[in-house]
Amino acid sequence: MNHVIANGQSTEAALPCSLEEFLVAQKLLPRSVVVEHNGEAVAPSEFSQRQLAPGDRLEIVRIVAGG
């Protein structure tokens, strides 16, 4: 196991893996989040191709609908 920094917290990840695989392992639905990877916004269509490496920084925001 290696670690990435997700929302300021060191988080274990089975690296190498895609961003999509990481999100699923964290019990997050890829369609329900917005992600910044090392300071760059990532389009949801790129989640499966974007590879994570040890020490990468992620900012993950859940999308919440409501009124």
N, CA, C and O of each residue as an XYZ file, in Angstrom:
268
protein
N       0.830     -1.189      0.000
C       0.000      0.000      0.000
C       0.875      1.253      0.000
O       1.945      1.286      0.607
N       0.403      2.252     -0.678
C       1.038      3.556     -0.699
C       0.012      4.579     -0.239
O      -1.130      4.233      0.062
N       0.422      5.831     -0.186
C      -0.474      6.874      0.298
C      -0.597      8.023     -0.704
O       0.353      8.376     -1.402
N      -1.801      8.587     -0.744
C      -2.049      9.850     -1.428
C      -2.620     10.796     -0.370
O      -3.063     10.355      0.691
N      -2.607     12.078     -0.659
C      -3.175     13.063      0.248
C      -4.546     13.444     -0.308
O      -4.642     14.095     -1.349
N      -5.601     13.036      0.392
C      -6.967     13.320     -0.045
C      -7.606     14.277      0.957
O      -7.790     13.936      2.125
N      -7.940     15.475      0.488
C      -8.537     16.510      1.333
C      -7.693     16.757      2.585
O      -8.218     16.909      3.687
N      -6.367     16.793      2.387
C      -5.445     17.103      3.472
C      -5.102     15.942      4.384
O      -4.327     16.114      5.324
N      -5.658     14.763      4.134
C      -5.415     13.591      4.972
C      -4.643     12.532      4.194
O      -4.970     12.243      3.042
N      -3.621     11.954      4.820
C      -2.903     10.845      4.206
C      -3.847      9.645      4.146
O      -4.391      9.224      5.166
N      -4.035      9.101      2.949
C      -4.994      8.016      2.731
C      -4.319      6.873      2.005
O      -3.647      7.086      0.995
N      -4.492      5.650      2.512
C      -3.908      4.482      1.853
C      -4.593      4.241      0.519
O      -5.800      4.426      0.370
N      -3.788      3.825     -0.441
C      -4.320      3.509     -1.768
C      -3.511      2.365     -2.359
O      -2.296      2.296     -2.174
N      -4.186      1.469     -3.071
C      -3.525      0.351     -3.740
C      -2.960      0.866     -5.060
O      -3.579      0.715     -6.113
N      -1.778      1.474     -4.992
C      -1.175      2.085     -6.180
C      -0.301      1.095     -6.910
O       0.269      0.211     -6.271
N      -0.170      1.199     -8.207
C      -0.821      2.193     -9.059
C      -2.298      1.852     -9.272
O      -2.688      0.686     -9.326
N      -3.102      2.908     -9.391
C      -4.521      2.724     -9.685
C      -5.026      3.981    -10.365
O      -4.382      5.030    -10.337
N      -6.193      3.851    -10.976
C      -6.802      5.018    -11.612
C      -7.541      5.828    -10.556
O      -7.841      5.330     -9.471
N      -7.824      7.058    -10.883
C      -8.606      7.907     -9.994
C      -9.969      7.271     -9.736
O     -10.463      7.295     -8.608
N     -10.571      6.707    -10.766
C     -11.871      6.050    -10.605
C     -11.780      4.891     -9.616
O     -12.648      4.755     -8.753
N     -10.751      4.056     -9.721
C     -10.577      2.933     -8.796
C     -10.398      3.432     -7.359
O     -10.928      2.836     -6.421
N      -9.653      4.523     -7.189
C      -9.457      5.098     -5.867
C     -10.786      5.568     -5.279
O     -11.089      5.285     -4.120
N     -11.575      6.283     -6.075
C     -12.863      6.782     -5.597
C     -13.770      5.640     -5.166
O     -14.399      5.712     -4.111
N     -13.843      4.593     -5.968
C     -14.686      3.435     -5.641
C     -14.192      2.786     -4.342
O     -15.000      2.402     -3.497
N     -12.874      2.664     -4.179
C     -12.315      2.075     -2.957
C     -12.650      2.920     -1.728
O     -12.735      2.396     -0.617
N     -12.840      4.219     -1.926
C     -13.210      5.121     -0.835
C     -14.725      5.194     -0.648
O     -15.221      6.015      0.124
N     -15.455      4.333     -1.356
C     -16.920      4.272     -1.310
C     -17.570      5.575     -1.784
O     -18.581      6.024     -1.243
N     -16.957      6.164     -2.808
C     -17.502      7.371     -3.435
C     -17.921      7.032     -4.860
O     -17.181      6.377     -5.593
N     -19.106      7.479     -5.244
C     -19.548      7.282     -6.616
C     -18.853      8.319     -7.498
O     -18.990      9.518     -7.256
N     -18.111      7.881     -8.514
C     -17.404      8.840     -9.368
C     -18.301      9.917     -9.964
O     -17.839     11.033    -10.202
N     -19.575      9.611    -10.211
C     -20.487     10.607    -10.789
C     -20.945     11.641     -9.767
O     -21.561     12.641    -10.134
N     -20.651     11.409     -8.481
C     -21.168     12.303     -7.447
C     -20.097     13.196     -6.824
O     -20.324     13.799     -5.775
N     -18.915     13.284     -7.475
C     -17.838     14.098     -6.913
C     -17.183     14.957     -7.992
O     -17.255     14.671     -9.187
N     -16.540     16.024     -7.512
C     -15.682     16.862     -8.341
C     -14.286     16.684     -7.769
O     -14.105     16.728     -6.552
N     -13.282     16.482     -8.645
C     -11.937     16.167     -8.167
C     -10.890     17.089     -8.776
O     -10.912     17.403     -9.966
N      -9.974     17.509     -7.908
C      -8.777     18.230     -8.331
C      -7.596     17.323     -8.005
O      -7.445     16.872     -6.870
N      -6.755     17.057     -9.013
C      -5.597     16.161     -8.862
C      -4.331     16.982     -9.044
O      -4.072     17.501    -10.130
N      -3.545     17.101     -7.987
C      -2.314     17.896     -8.012
C      -2.562     19.297     -8.561
O      -1.781     19.804     -9.366
N      -3.663     19.921     -8.117
C      -3.970     21.293     -8.485
C      -4.682     21.470     -9.810
O      -4.943     22.599    -10.225
N      -5.001     20.377    -10.482
C      -5.662     20.444    -11.797
C      -7.035     19.786    -11.724
O      -7.157     18.643    -11.283
N      -8.069     20.509    -12.157
C      -9.413     19.936    -12.194
C      -9.446     18.778    -13.185
O      -8.856     18.851    -14.262
N     -10.140     17.714    -12.809
C     -10.222     16.523    -13.654
C     -11.665     16.320    -14.086
O     -12.565     16.259    -13.248
N     -11.885     16.216    -15.393
C     -13.223     15.941    -15.923
C     -13.607     14.503    -15.568
O     -12.761     13.610    -15.619
N     -14.864     14.273    -15.212
C     -15.295     12.907    -14.886
C     -14.976     11.894    -15.981
O     -14.729     10.725    -15.685
N     -14.979     12.319    -17.223
C     -14.664     11.404    -18.325
C     -13.206     10.941    -18.293
O     -12.855      9.969    -18.962
N     -12.353     11.625    -17.527
C     -10.933     11.262    -17.426
C     -10.614     10.407    -16.200
O      -9.485      9.936    -16.066
N     -11.579     10.196    -15.305
C     -11.315      9.481    -14.063
C     -10.689      8.105    -14.293
O      -9.785      7.707    -13.558
N     -11.157      7.383    -15.297
C     -10.651      6.019    -15.510
C      -9.251      5.999    -16.125
O      -8.537      5.005    -15.990
N      -8.845      7.087    -16.803
C      -7.509      7.132    -17.410
C      -6.468      7.799    -16.512
O      -5.273      7.559    -16.687
N      -6.888      8.628    -15.557
C      -5.957      9.383    -14.707
C      -5.339      8.445    -13.680
O      -6.050      7.896    -12.839
N      -4.024      8.255    -13.739
C      -3.330      7.360    -12.827
C      -2.790      8.123    -11.621
O      -2.287      9.238    -11.752
N      -2.901      7.511    -10.452
C      -2.404      8.106     -9.222
C      -1.042      7.515     -8.870
O      -0.758      6.350     -9.147
N      -0.213      8.348     -8.256
C       1.116      7.931     -7.812
C       1.259      8.292     -6.334
O       0.542      9.163     -5.843
N       2.176      7.633     -5.620
C       2.369      7.946     -4.206
C       2.636      9.441     -3.998
O       3.413     10.052     -4.732
N       1.982     10.013     -2.993
C       2.185     11.417     -2.667
C       1.318     12.390     -3.444
O       1.345     13.590     -3.169
N       0.538     11.895     -4.420
C      -0.353     12.787     -5.165
C      -1.336     13.446     -4.212
O      -1.703     12.880     -3.182
N      -1.760     14.666     -4.578
C      -2.715     15.416     -3.769
C      -4.059     15.477     -4.493
O      -4.139     15.818     -5.673
N      -5.107     15.138     -3.749
C      -6.464     15.172     -4.285
C      -7.332     16.062     -3.406
O      -7.237     16.033     -2.180
N      -8.163     16.837     -4.044
C      -9.239     17.548     -3.362
C     -10.521     16.975     -3.937
O     -10.757     17.055     -5.143
N     -11.340     16.402     -3.086
C     -12.558     15.727     -3.516
C     -13.751     16.410     -2.854
O     -13.810     16.520     -1.629
N     -14.691     16.864     -3.662
C     -15.888     17.532     -3.153
C     -17.097     16.742     -3.629
O     -17.253     16.472     -4.820
N     -17.950     16.377     -2.676
C     -19.182     15.662     -3.030
C     -20.210     16.655     -3.561
O     -20.364     17.755     -3.032
N     -20.903     16.248     -4.608
C     -21.982     17.057     -5.168
C     -23.256     16.701     -4.414
O     -23.636     15.533     -4.337
N     -23.910     17.709     -3.862
C     -25.144     17.491     -3.115
C     -26.246     18.297     -3.769
O     -26.113     19.504     -3.967
N     -27.335     17.623     -4.103
C     -28.477     18.310     -4.700
C     -29.497     18.580     -3.603
O     -29.624     17.819     -2.643
N     -30.193     19.645     -3.763
C     -31.228     19.953     -2.776
C     -31.844     21.305     -3.074
O     -31.459     21.998     -4.016
N     -32.789     21.651     -2.262
C     -33.447     22.922     -2.516
C     -33.832     23.652     -1.269
O     -34.397     24.743     -1.342
